[in-house]
Amino acid sequence: MTRNRNASTRALTKRELNRALLARQMLLRRHEVAAEDVIEGLVGMQAQVPNDPYLALWTRIEGFQTADLARLFEQRMVVRAGLMRGTIHLVTARDCLYLQEVTRPVMDRMFFSGSPYGRSLKGLDFEEVVALGRKLLEASPRTRAELRPLLATHWPERDPGSLAYAVTYLLPLVQVTPRGIWGKSGQATWALTETWLDKKLKADATPDEMVLRYLAAFGPASVMDIQAWCGLTKLREITARLDLRTFKDENGRELLDVPDAPLPNPDTPAPPRFFPEYDNVFLGHADRSRIFSGTYADVEFPRGSFKGTFMVDGFLSGFWSIDGARGSATLIIEPLFKLPRSDSTALVEEGSRLLAFVRPDADASDVKIEARK
């Protein structure tokens, strides 16, 4: 096993891991940096909810505007595609060509064993399905609803919905605009990645670079953390050949890291931060204790209507939502526990900035802290 000869085996506290994560996730302060650099630096951003990356970038970039990301979509410099964990991520075009090849086993596994669609098509020649799907999408981007009848004519005895899912899981695809552009809407419409970007996938891609970039953005982390983030398995053989430094967590588990990555003082102040419904800062580890003040199992996440999350002192501290008609907007903050007055004041101030970003059209706005419903 290759390891940095200067590696430290000291144990890192939960708070040290928290501050390391916040620093690498650009959450200790806002940065004056281009959106595409942040997207690549974070190895993509969770994006199954189309507007989520806008909020995630706003909380990290000084002066970020929705037009900054919308322009990248329109220029095809960023795309939304099924990648890590089989979920939709926002990535740069350059990263898509690389990551889509590396995470191909994840998408295959999600279809064949992680969904009902593969099981319902047992015994089918999937090479034929993929070949027809490619031909249909070479002609034009299509929704799953548009694919269903076209595929059903060839396999009338099979479930057309499952056939459409086979195409969108087993081919390297991106979801095309206007879906993903702030203020616009549209059904999830799929195009071949190489057609949409007019470039070839990186056929010789290996997980090595992805693992190193993950550690730079989320480390120090365990092999299980890396696997939970990307969905790949058996990554220990990958980390064994990389030059990494090692630590332990408070429970004695080995943590890996890239050389010279920041490990801020655990007492470094962390300002309040608001997040969208999904953000990889909360999803990037198997052991999420570095970002939860209690245990992950103790947190009851809302279901149904939209609820974003927020941090106080670097840890998940509650949820938020916006109420109001077009002429007004009220940000409702629901803490998980009673907040000190100073934290409440700072949270309301940051909440006012959030409202100005999300609802610039509101004639009247307000921020309220309320008990969880």
C-alpha positions as CSV (number, residue, x, y, z in Angstrom):
1,M,0.0,0.0,0.0
2,T,1.4,3.4,-1.0
3,R,1.2,6.1,1.6
4,N,2.8,9.4,2.1
5,R,5.9,8.8,4.2
6,N,5.2,12.0,6.2
7,A,1.7,10.8,6.9
8,S,0.3,11.6,10.3
9,T,-1.7,9.0,12.2
10,R,-3.1,11.4,14.7
11,A,-6.8,11.3,15.4
12,L,-8.9,14.2,14.1
13,T,-11.8,15.4,16.2
14,K,-15.3,15.8,14.8
15,R,-14.8,19.6,14.8
16,E,-11.5,19.4,13.0
17,L,-13.2,17.3,10.3
18,N,-16.1,19.8,10.2
19,R,-13.8,22.8,9.6
20,A,-11.8,20.9,7.0
21,L,-15.0,20.1,5.1
22,L,-16.3,23.6,5.3
23,A,-13.0,25.1,4.1
24,R,-12.9,22.7,1.1
25,Q,-16.6,23.2,0.3
26,M,-16.0,27.0,0.3
27,L,-18.3,27.6,3.2
28,L,-16.2,29.4,5.7
29,R,-16.5,32.5,3.5
30,R,-17.8,33.4,0.1
31,H,-15.3,33.4,-2.7
32,E,-14.8,35.6,-5.7
33,V,-14.5,32.8,-8.2
34,A,-16.2,31.7,-11.4
35,A,-19.1,29.3,-11.1
36,E,-17.6,26.7,-13.4
37,D,-14.5,26.6,-11.1
38,V,-16.6,25.9,-8.1
39,I,-18.6,23.2,-9.9
40,E,-15.3,21.5,-10.9
41,G,-13.7,22.0,-7.5
42,L,-16.6,20.3,-5.8
43,V,-16.6,17.4,-8.4
44,G,-20.1,18.3,-9.4
45,M,-23.2,19.5,-7.5
46,Q,-26.4,17.6,-6.6
47,A,-29.0,18.7,-9.1
48,Q,-32.0,16.4,-9.3
49,V,-34.0,19.5,-8.2
50,P,-33.1,21.8,-11.1
51,N,-32.8,25.0,-9.1
52,D,-30.7,23.5,-6.3
53,P,-27.3,24.3,-7.8
54,Y,-28.2,28.0,-8.0
55,L,-28.7,28.2,-4.3
56,A,-25.7,26.0,-3.6
57,L,-23.5,28.4,-5.7
58,W,-25.0,31.5,-4.2
59,T,-24.0,30.4,-0.7
60,R,-20.4,29.9,-1.8
61,I,-19.7,32.7,-4.4
62,E,-19.6,36.4,-3.7
63,G,-22.0,38.3,-5.9
64,F,-23.3,35.1,-7.6
65,Q,-26.3,35.8,-9.9
66,T,-28.7,33.2,-11.5
67,A,-27.7,34.5,-14.9
68,D,-24.1,33.3,-14.2
69,L,-25.1,29.7,-14.3
70,A,-27.9,30.0,-16.8
71,R,-25.3,31.4,-19.3
72,L,-23.1,28.3,-18.8
73,F,-26.1,26.1,-19.5
74,E,-26.9,28.0,-22.7
75,Q,-23.3,27.8,-23.9
76,R,-23.2,24.0,-23.1
77,M,-20.3,24.6,-20.7
78,V,-22.2,22.7,-17.9
79,V,-24.8,19.9,-18.1
80,R,-27.0,17.8,-15.8
81,A,-26.4,14.1,-16.0
82,G,-26.8,10.9,-14.0
83,L,-23.4,10.3,-12.4
84,M,-22.4,9.8,-8.8
85,R,-24.8,7.5,-6.8
86,G,-26.9,7.3,-10.0
87,T,-28.4,10.7,-9.3
88,I,-28.5,13.8,-11.4
89,H,-25.5,16.1,-10.9
90,L,-24.5,19.4,-12.4
91,V,-21.0,19.1,-13.9
92,T,-18.9,21.0,-16.4
93,A,-18.9,19.6,-19.9
94,R,-15.2,18.6,-19.5
95,D,-16.0,16.7,-16.3
96,C,-19.0,15.0,-17.8
97,L,-16.9,13.4,-20.5
98,Y,-14.7,11.9,-17.8
99,L,-17.1,11.2,-15.0
100,Q,-19.7,9.6,-17.1
101,E,-17.2,6.9,-18.1
102,V,-16.0,6.4,-14.5
103,T,-19.5,6.1,-13.0
104,R,-20.9,3.9,-15.8
105,P,-20.9,0.8,-13.5
106,V,-23.0,2.8,-11.0
107,M,-25.7,3.6,-13.6
108,D,-25.7,0.0,-14.8
109,R,-26.1,-1.4,-11.2
110,M,-28.8,1.1,-10.4
111,F,-30.8,0.0,-13.4
112,F,-30.3,-3.8,-13.1
113,S,-30.5,-4.2,-9.4
114,G,-31.5,-0.9,-7.8
115,S,-34.7,-0.3,-9.7
116,P,-37.8,-2.3,-10.7
117,Y,-37.2,-1.5,-14.4
118,G,-34.3,-3.9,-15.1
119,R,-36.0,-6.7,-13.2
120,S,-39.2,-6.3,-15.3
121,L,-37.2,-6.7,-18.5
122,K,-35.4,-9.8,-17.5
123,G,-34.3,-11.9,-20.5
124,L,-34.4,-9.0,-22.9
125,D,-31.4,-8.3,-25.2
126,F,-30.4,-5.0,-23.8
127,E,-27.8,-4.4,-26.5
128,E,-30.7,-4.2,-29.0
129,V,-32.6,-1.8,-26.7
130,V,-29.6,0.5,-26.3
131,A,-28.9,0.4,-30.0
132,L,-32.4,1.5,-30.9
133,G,-32.4,4.1,-28.1
134,R,-29.1,5.6,-29.5
135,K,-30.6,5.8,-33.0
136,L,-33.8,7.5,-31.7
137,L,-31.7,10.0,-29.6
138,E,-29.3,10.7,-32.5
139,A,-32.3,11.9,-34.4
140,S,-33.5,14.2,-31.6
141,P,-33.5,14.7,-27.8
142,R,-36.5,13.0,-26.3
143,T,-38.4,12.6,-23.1
144,R,-39.1,9.2,-21.6
145,A,-42.7,9.7,-22.6
146,E,-41.7,10.2,-26.2
147,L,-39.4,7.2,-26.1
148,R,-42.0,4.8,-24.7
149,P,-44.2,4.3,-27.8
150,L,-41.2,4.2,-30.2
151,L,-39.6,1.4,-28.1
152,A,-42.9,-0.4,-27.6
153,T,-43.4,-1.0,-31.3
154,H,-40.3,-3.3,-31.2
155,W,-41.1,-5.0,-27.9
156,P,-44.9,-4.8,-27.6
157,E,-45.0,-7.5,-24.9
158,R,-42.7,-5.5,-22.6
159,D,-43.5,-2.6,-20.3
160,P,-42.8,0.6,-22.3
161,G,-41.9,2.7,-19.3
162,S,-39.2,0.2,-18.3
163,L,-37.8,0.2,-21.9
164,A,-37.5,4.0,-21.7
165,Y,-35.7,3.8,-18.4
166,A,-33.3,1.3,-19.9
167,V,-32.3,3.8,-22.5
168,T,-31.9,6.7,-20.1
169,Y,-29.9,4.5,-17.6
170,L,-27.7,2.5,-20.0
171,L,-26.7,5.2,-22.5
172,P,-24.4,8.2,-21.6
173,L,-27.0,11.0,-21.7
174,V,-27.5,14.6,-20.5
175,Q,-30.7,16.4,-19.7
176,V,-31.0,19.3,-22.1
177,T,-32.2,22.9,-21.6
178,P,-34.5,24.7,-20.9
179,R,-34.7,22.4,-17.9
180,G,-32.1,23.5,-15.4
181,I,-32.3,27.2,-16.3
182,W,-33.6,29.5,-13.5
183,G,-37.0,30.8,-14.2
184,K,-37.7,28.3,-17.0
185,S,-39.3,24.9,-16.9
186,G,-39.5,21.8,-19.1
187,Q,-39.8,18.1,-18.9
188,A,-36.7,16.0,-18.5
189,T,-35.5,15.6,-22.1
190,W,-32.5,13.5,-22.8
191,A,-29.8,13.8,-25.5
192,L,-26.7,11.7,-26.2
193,T,-23.8,13.3,-24.3
194,E,-21.4,13.2,-27.3
195,T,-24.0,14.7,-29.6
196,W,-25.0,17.5,-27.2
197,L,-21.4,18.4,-26.4
198,D,-19.9,17.5,-29.8
199,K,-17.0,15.7,-28.1
200,K,-16.1,12.1,-27.3
201,L,-16.3,10.5,-23.9
202,K,-12.9,9.9,-22.3
203,A,-12.6,6.2,-23.0
204,D,-9.5,5.7,-20.9
205,A,-10.9,7.3,-17.8
206,T,-10.0,5.6,-14.4
207,P,-11.3,6.3,-10.9
208,D,-7.9,7.5,-9.6
209,E,-8.4,11.2,-10.5
210,M,-12.0,11.2,-9.2
211,V,-10.8,9.8,-5.8
212,L,-8.1,12.4,-5.5
213,R,-10.5,15.2,-6.3
214,Y,-13.1,13.9,-3.9
215,L,-10.6,13.9,-1.1
216,A,-9.5,17.4,-2.0
217,A,-13.2,18.5,-1.8
218,F,-14.5,16.3,1.1
219,G,-11.5,14.8,2.9
220,P,-10.1,13.6,5.1
221,A,-12.4,10.6,4.5
222,S,-12.6,6.9,4.7
223,V,-12.8,4.5,1.8
224,M,-16.5,3.9,2.8
225,D,-17.1,7.7,2.6
226,I,-15.7,7.8,-1.0
227,Q,-17.8,4.8,-2.0
228,A,-21.0,6.3,-0.4
229,W,-20.4,9.6,-2.4
230,C,-19.8,8.1,-5.8
231,G,-21.6,4.7,-5.7
232,L,-18.6,2.7,-6.9
233,T,-17.4,-0.3,-4.8
234,K,-14.0,-1.9,-4.1
235,L,-12.2,1.4,-4.1
236,R,-9.6,0.2,-1.5
237,E,-7.5,-1.2,-4.4
238,I,-7.6,2.3,-6.0
239,T,-6.6,4.2,-2.8
240,A,-3.8,1.7,-2.1
241,R,-1.9,2.8,-5.2
242,L,-2.3,6.6,-4.5
243,D,0.1,8.7,-2.6
244,L,-2.1,9.8,0.4
245,R,-1.6,10.9,3.9
246,T,-3.5,9.1,6.7
247,F,-5.3,10.1,9.8
248,K,-7.8,8.5,12.2
249,D,-11.1,9.7,13.4
250,E,-12.2,9.7,17.0
251,N,-13.4,6.1,16.7
252,G,-10.0,4.9,15.3
253,R,-11.2,4.5,11.6
254,E,-8.6,5.3,9.0
255,L,-9.1,8.5,7.1
256,L,-7.3,9.3,3.8
257,D,-6.4,12.7,2.4
258,V,-4.4,14.3,-0.4
259,P,-1.1,15.9,0.6
260,D,-1.2,19.6,1.8
261,A,-5.0,19.9,1.8
262,P,-6.2,22.5,4.3
263,L,-6.9,21.5,7.9
264,P,-8.1,24.7,9.6
265,N,-8.1,25.4,13.3
266,P,-11.2,23.8,14.8
267,D,-12.1,27.1,16.4
268,T,-12.3,28.9,13.0
269,P,-15.6,30.8,12.9
270,A,-18.2,29.4,10.6
271,P,-20.9,31.8,9.5
272,P,-24.5,30.7,9.0
273,R,-25.2,29.2,5.6
274,F,-28.4,28.3,3.8
275,F,-28.6,25.3,1.4
276,P,-31.1,23.9,-1.1
277,E,-33.0,20.7,-0.5
278,Y,-30.0,18.6,-1.6
279,D,-26.4,19.5,-1.3
280,N,-23.4,17.1,-1.4
281,V,-21.9,18.7,1.8
282,F,-24.6,16.6,3.6
283,L,-24.5,13.6,1.2
284,G,-20.8,13.2,0.6
285,H,-19.9,10.7,3.4
286,A,-21.1,7.4,4.8
287,D,-20.3,8.8,8.3
288,R,-22.0,12.2,8.4
289,S,-21.2,13.0,12.0
290,R,-18.8,15.7,10.9
291,I,-21.8,17.8,9.7
292,F,-24.5,16.8,12.1
293,S,-24.5,18.1,15.7
294,G,-26.4,15.0,16.8
295,T,-26.6,11.7,15.0
296,Y,-27.9,11.4,11.5
297,A,-30.6,9.1,12.6
298,D,-31.9,11.7,15.0
299,V,-32.7,14.2,12.2
300,E,-36.2,13.8,10.8
301,F,-36.1,15.3,7.3
302,P,-39.3,16.8,5.9
303,R,-41.1,15.1,3.1
304,G,-43.5,16.4,0.5
305,S,-43.1,20.1,0.1
306,F,-39.7,21.9,-0.4
307,K,-37.6,22.4,2.6
308,G,-34.0,23.7,2.5
309,T,-31.4,23.3,5.2
310,F,-29.2,25.6,7.1
311,M,-26.0,25.5,9.2
312,V,-25.1,27.3,12.3
313,D,-21.5,27.0,13.5
314,G,-20.8,24.6,10.7
315,F,-23.4,22.0,11.6
316,L,-26.9,21.2,10.3
317,S,-29.2,23.2,12.5
318,G,-32.6,23.2,10.8
319,F,-34.8,23.8,7.8
320,W,-36.2,26.7,5.8
321,S,-39.0,27.4,3.3
322,I,-40.5,30.5,1.7
323,D,-44.2,31.4,2.0
324,G,-46.0,34.2,0.1
325,A,-47.7,35.2,-3.1
326,R,-45.8,37.0,-5.9
327,G,-46.0,40.4,-4.1
328,S,-44.6,39.2,-0.8
329,A,-42.2,36.6,0.6
330,T,-41.6,35.3,4.1
331,L,-38.6,33.1,4.9
332,I,-39.6,30.6,7.6
333,I,-36.7,29.3,9.6
334,E,-37.3,26.1,11.7
335,P,-34.3,25.3,14.0
336,L,-33.7,21.8,15.3
337,F,-32.9,23.3,18.7
338,K,-33.0,26.6,20.5
339,L,-30.4,29.0,19.1
340,P,-28.4,31.6,21.0
341,R,-29.5,35.2,20.3
342,S,-26.3,36.0,18.5
343,D,-26.7,33.1,16.1
344,S,-30.4,33.9,15.6
345,T,-29.4,37.5,14.6
346,A,-26.8,36.4,12.2
347,L,-29.1,33.8,10.7
348,V,-31.9,36.3,10.1
349,E,-29.4,38.6,8.4
350,E,-28.2,35.8,6.1
351,G,-31.8,34.9,5.5
352,S,-32.6,38.4,4.3
353,R,-29.9,38.0,1.7
354,L,-31.3,34.6,0.7
355,L,-34.7,36.2,0.2
356,A,-33.2,38.9,-1.9
357,F,-31.6,36.3,-4.1
358,V,-34.5,33.9,-4.5
359,R,-37.4,36.5,-4.6
360,P,-36.0,39.7,-6.0
361,D,-39.6,40.5,-7.3
362,A,-41.1,40.6,-3.8
363,D,-42.4,44.1,-2.8
364,A,-42.4,43.0,0.9
365,S,-40.2,40.4,2.6
366,D,-39.8,39.1,6.1
367,V,-37.7,36.5,8.0
368,K,-39.3,34.5,10.8
369,I,-37.9,31.9,13.2
370,E,-40.6,29.5,14.2
371,A,-40.8,26.2,16.1
372,R,-40.8,23.1,13.8
373,K,-44.2,22.0,12.7
